[in-house]
Amino acid sequence: MEKRSLTDIAEQLAISTSTVIRQLKTFQFKTDLTSLPEVLSWDEFAFQKGKMSFVAQDYTTNKIIAILDGRTQAVIRNHFLRYQRSSVKRSNGLPWTCLRPTIP
């Protein structure tokens, strides 16, 4: 897949750039909640000034698993609790302790 500008896409399809943007905003990724990779990597990144997001990816293939709008423990926990428990247990990169708050 090659990188293309929104203007190039609009010209090829004979539509306006704003139509391309509007259609891209409606696009949503389908999340496979039945399996997780064996090893996950995750990071936080700034997507707007003063706002941070969370990204999780398969460590071996670099395939993006999830991009979350927030980076708080509640947002991350709620996302991964949607996965089947067996797939989360099988993953080495997502210990259950990060899904359950631990009180010392």
Secondary structure by P-SEA (a helix, b strand, c coil): cccccaaaaaaaacccaaaaaaaaaabbbbbcccccccbbbbbcccccccccbbbbccccccccccccccccaaaaaaaaaaccaaaaaacccccccccccccc
